């Protein structure tokens, strides 16, 4: 049941641009294989793997859609299988969105 609940969310994630929530301030500490990110105002702290750190850093640098994020992450991390990356990227976006650290900006259609 959980898999069917998350499937529509994943496809919805690919239809949006993402930006950093303007109400948060982040402080980063990097140790190569992992990064610790602290949301300064709440004190909430997360440990990120390289992929999640790359996603968050790209969004922190400016609003991005899933294609822009995939291109930046592939360039940064090297040899990554696109099908696996898409699923992992959507999972990371969903997690960051649920935390309130990022927010969607609907893409214009037409």
Buried (B, 14 or more C-beta within 10 A) or exposed (E): EEEEEBEEEBEEBBEBBBBBBEEBEBEEEEEEEEBBBBBEEEEBEBEBEBBBBBBBBBBBEEBBBBEBBBEBBBEBEEEBEEEEBBEBBBBBBBBBBEBEBBBBEEEEEE
